[in-house]
Amino acid sequence: MSPSKLKKSLPDTVIDPLLEALLAGRLHDPFAYLGVHKTLNDFRARVFRPDAHAVWIKTAHGFEKMMRVHAEGVFEWHGETQPSMPVRLRIEIQNHTTQAVQPHEAYDPYTFALQITDHDLYLFNQGKLNQAYRTLGAQRVTNAGIDGVCFSVWAPNAERVSVVGDFNRWDGRVHPLAVHHSSGVWELFIPGLPPDTLYKFEIRNRHSGEILLKTDPYAARYELRPKTAALVPAANGFYQWHDAAWMESRVDWDWLHAPLNILEIHAGSWKRHPDGRFYTYRELAQYLIPYVLDMGYTHIELMPISEHPLDESWGYQTTGYFAVSSRYGSPEEFKYFVDACHQAEIGVILDWVPGHFPQDTFALARYDGTALYEHEDPRLGFHQDWGTYIFNYGRNEVKSFLLSSAHFWLAEFHLDGLRVDAVASMLYLDYSRNEGEWLPNQFGGRENLDAIDFLRALNVMVHEEFPGALTLAEESTSWPAVSRPTYVGGLGFSMKWNMGWMHDTLSYMQQDPVYRRYHHDQLTFSQLYAYTENFVLPFSHDEVVHGKGSLINKMPGDDWQKFANLRLLLTYQMTCPGKKLNFMGNEFAQLSEWSVNRELDWKLLEFGSHSGVQAAMRDLNHIYRKTPALFQLDFSAEGFSWIDCHDADHSIISFLRRSREGRFVVIILNFTPVPRENYRIGVPVEGIYQEVFNSDSMYYGGSNMGNAGYIHASREPWMGLPCSLKIVLPPLAGIMLALREHF
């Protein structure tokens, strides 16, 4: 209502500027006008309830009726004695349909003290409030003995911030928040709000007057997409965990020298119900966990399950950094899933996206009408490739936000690690930009110094507060020391994806075998840098989308050769130094590219060629887990040595993998369809060897060439080793040999 209309409706009254601001939705300090105030002669209480027919206030004499002082719903009371705080109101609301008057009692929000401490605000503004999710957002608290919800949000460029929902008819004038001085944080306690109440924040920019309707950045729950309101938390969100044994053992887990074999999963498309419905978190626990146990994986890595509005973004355009996606169930159901995994001794890693966020107007983008979480200049703040905003890592409050998000997932859901998405895009100011499209740092360089500081702070926090939890970097450049401690100048990640190995390997495998001899270095080059980082060898979702084809369809040759090549590829991955990751479907030769809109093609397992690949992957996984030589020294050159890396003419490589105790496995890989009989291979010691794996086995769909029984190694030097043996090397296959007493 405009000031002119106010004066017309109350011609004999001088309009209070605070009342005027309240009714216009511009009241910056609601506690200066609403609530109880002491005047020179008495006490005055004011209430704004546009929906009320009448309002009473509880005093020492009982409920006294308040006077309506403005037609819009402003009520006042005067008295000589201050009413008991917090003030109790009786409110009558007239039903516009039936005209019946419905009374109820409630406490006045503007008679409660603010809850957020100056210490928390200081830490937040310093970028050091790592548990901001327990301060900001919607917190179920008891204030002055009354249950309710404390709403708070960071919006430093707002003139007015209100919480709105069905409880106030989405009217931003009814519940404006109080601002905590220069911190930019706004707060209001509303008593009695039931769980699952829908809410948003209405923000009026102080400069433009623009009114924005925004979701809560710190909300723990949202309504089901495409709707975007947040939900008030329950009074008791307690979950009874049963994974104490896992969590205690994780503290002392020697992950550097342990097997780590990850199955990457998209929760919405691993399996679906016949009618297309998603599996819930509980259903994933019921069906996915037995599958992972049977297949022999040590960990599940979930593609982002933080809340996001668009299925086709795969979760990488996150709008809820503290919320489990409601697509698959509630936070408690996700805790059940993680708990069940831990009881089955399966770790759970979350794909986490601190590199960018979407332009959705209801979420973080220009949150208070300004570039708050992002940069104002698009040369710093906009990802051209993805159409998303880049976080302003130099802003302390943004740093608190992101560090708190990481802390939240690890603390609240007992997750065992974070795979940090798109780290390369965070490190470089000129990432995917042409000359003139980016701004250098203060020293004229291309490094994003603020992002580097943030990533180091992230890794220090995770490793200090969550011993045994992992941080895995998706980083595709030659940035040094990504997986080295911060105290020696590194970024502090536990491990880094080896994108170079992945690209070289897939490029090599896509060559027709007749030409592989000319690309032999793609198999051997990675050993030049294999121990500069703690590497994970990934065949992730990114390699089976956007026209790249599935793994099986990257393989050359006829159907038999395709499947033999894939079994060979997986054997190569599982025997190379480095931890392992495969995307769902790789393990049974999914034919079509992955699509977020349907489940995997499980019916393919009715065919022997596909079930054979699955059987080979299952055996590889279990052999890997029980063979220390294949994992103990992944990150040390002492765990690997070439037997022969020069046989390019035959496209054969052979090498040893060793354990800390000196036990070893012999690996020979033939990348041509030509079988090799009486192929001599050097070995370290004389003795009786046995073939412990052969990807050409008939059980896997192969031609069943191999080395049955025992093989005797003689003292005939070969390939620089003191002993040697002769073997049958199957076509397009890999075999593993071990001393009989070592296996």
NORMOJO-V229173 format. One record per pair of residues at least 24 apart in sequence whose C-alpha atoms are under 7 Angstrom apart, sorted by the first residue. I is the first residue (numbers start at 1). J is the second residue. Records with the same first field share a line. If there is no record, write none. Layout:
BEGIN
I=J + J
END
This chain:
BEGIN
22=173
23=173
25=172 + 173
26=159 + 160
27=160
28=159 + 160
29=178
30=176 + 177 + 178
31=110 + 178
34=110
35=110 + 111
36=111
42=78 + 79 + 80
43=78 + 79 + 80 + 81 + 82
44=76 + 77 + 78 + 79
45=76 + 77 + 78
46=75 + 76 + 77
47=74 + 75 + 76
48=73 + 74 + 75 + 174
49=73 + 74 + 174
51=93
52=91 + 92 + 93
53=92 + 93 + 94
54=91 + 92
55=89 + 90 + 91 + 92
56=89 + 90 + 91
57=88 + 89 + 90
58=83 + 87 + 88 + 89
59=83 + 84
85=111
86=111 + 112
87=111
107=191
109=189 + 190 + 191
112=189
114=187 + 188
121=183
124=397 + 400
125=183 + 396 + 397
126=396
127=396 + 397 + 399 + 400
128=400
129=400
130=400 + 403 + 404 + 407
131=404 + 407
132=400 + 401 + 404
133=218 + 404
136=218
137=216 + 217 + 218 + 219
138=219 + 232
140=233 + 235
146=191
147=191 + 192
148=189 + 190 + 191 + 192 + 193
149=189 + 190 + 191 + 193
150=187 + 188 + 189 + 190
151=187 + 188 + 189
152=185 + 186 + 187 + 188
153=185 + 186 + 187
154=184 + 185 + 186
155=184 + 185 + 368
156=184 + 185
157=205 + 206 + 368
158=203 + 204 + 205 + 206 + 368
159=204 + 205 + 206
160=203 + 204
161=201 + 202 + 203 + 204
162=201 + 202 + 203
163=199 + 200 + 201 + 202
164=199 + 200 + 201 + 202
165=198 + 199 + 200
166=198
172=202
195=232 + 233 + 234 + 235
196=231 + 232 + 233
197=231 + 232
198=229 + 230 + 231 + 232
199=229 + 230 + 231
200=229 + 230
203=368
205=368 + 369
213=362
214=362 + 363
215=362 + 363
217=320 + 364
218=321 + 322
219=322 + 323
220=322 + 323
221=323 + 324
222=326
223=326
224=326 + 327
225=309
226=309
239=332
241=339
242=339
243=339 + 342 + 343
246=342 + 345
250=468
251=467 + 468
252=468
253=468
257=631 + 632 + 633
258=631 + 632
259=625 + 631
260=298 + 579 + 580
261=297 + 298 + 299 + 579 + 580 + 581
262=297 + 298 + 299 + 300 + 301 + 580 + 581 + 582
263=297 + 299 + 300 + 301 + 581 + 582 + 583 + 584
264=300 + 301 + 302 + 581 + 582 + 583 + 584
265=300 + 301 + 302 + 303 + 583 + 584
266=302 + 303
267=302
269=596 + 597 + 598 + 599 + 600
270=599 + 600
271=599 + 600
272=599
278=328
279=328
280=328 + 329
281=328 + 329 + 333 + 334 + 337
282=333 + 336 + 337
285=337 + 340
289=341
295=618 + 621
296=618 + 621 + 622
297=621
298=346 + 347
299=346 + 347 + 348
300=347 + 348 + 349
301=348 + 349 + 350 + 351
302=349 + 350 + 351
303=350 + 351
304=350 + 351 + 352
312=596
314=596
316=353
317=357 + 358
318=357 + 358
319=357 + 363
321=405
322=405 + 408
335=413
347=416
348=415 + 416
349=415 + 416 + 417 + 418 + 419
350=417 + 418 + 419
351=418 + 419 + 420 + 421
352=418 + 419 + 420 + 421
353=420 + 421
354=402
355=390 + 391 + 421 + 422 + 423 + 426
356=388 + 389 + 390 + 391
357=388 + 389 + 390
358=388 + 389
359=388 + 389
373=398
379=437 + 438 + 439
380=438 + 439
393=450 + 451 + 454
394=450
399=454
403=458
416=469 + 470
417=469 + 470 + 471
418=470 + 471 + 472
419=471 + 472 + 473
420=471 + 472 + 473 + 474
421=473 + 474
422=474 + 475
423=473 + 474 + 475
424=475 + 476 + 477
426=451
427=451 + 452
455=491
456=486 + 491 + 492
459=492 + 493
460=492
470=494
471=495
472=496
473=497
481=533
483=533 + 534
495=534 + 535 + 536
496=533 + 534 + 535 + 536
497=535 + 536 + 537 + 538
498=535 + 536 + 537 + 538
501=526
502=537 + 538 + 539
509=555
510=554 + 555 + 556
511=556
512=556
513=671 + 672
516=651
517=648 + 649 + 650 + 651
520=648 + 651
524=645
531=635 + 636 + 637
534=635
535=578 + 579
536=578 + 579 + 580 + 581
537=578 + 579 + 580 + 581
538=580 + 581 + 582
539=581 + 582 + 583
540=581 + 582 + 583
541=583
544=593 + 594
545=593 + 594
549=592 + 593
550=590 + 591 + 592 + 593
551=586 + 589
552=589 + 591
553=591
563=609
564=702 + 732 + 733
565=732
567=613 + 616 + 695
568=695 + 732 + 733 + 734
571=734
574=620
575=630
577=634
578=634 + 635
587=613 + 614 + 617
588=613 + 614
589=613
608=701
609=701
612=699 + 700 + 701
613=700
615=700
616=695 + 700
628=659
629=657 + 658 + 659 + 663 + 664 + 665
630=657 + 658
632=659 + 660
633=659 + 660
643=682 + 719
644=719
663=742
664=738
665=736 + 737 + 738
666=736 + 737 + 738
667=735 + 736 + 737
668=734 + 735 + 736
669=733 + 734 + 735
670=729 + 731 + 732 + 733 + 734
671=732 + 733
672=731 + 732
673=731 + 732
674=731
675=729 + 730 + 731
676=728 + 729 + 730
677=727 + 728 + 729
678=726 + 727 + 728
679=726 + 727 + 728 + 729
680=724 + 725 + 726 + 727
681=718 + 724 + 725 + 726
682=717 + 718 + 719 + 721 + 723 + 724 + 725
683=721 + 722 + 723 + 724
684=721 + 722 + 723
685=722 + 723
686=713 + 714 + 715 + 723
687=712 + 713 + 739
688=712 + 713 + 739 + 740
689=737 + 738 + 739 + 740
690=737 + 738 + 739 + 740
691=736 + 737 + 738
692=736 + 737 + 738
693=735 + 736
694=734 + 735 + 736
695=733 + 734 + 735
696=730 + 733
705=730
706=730
END
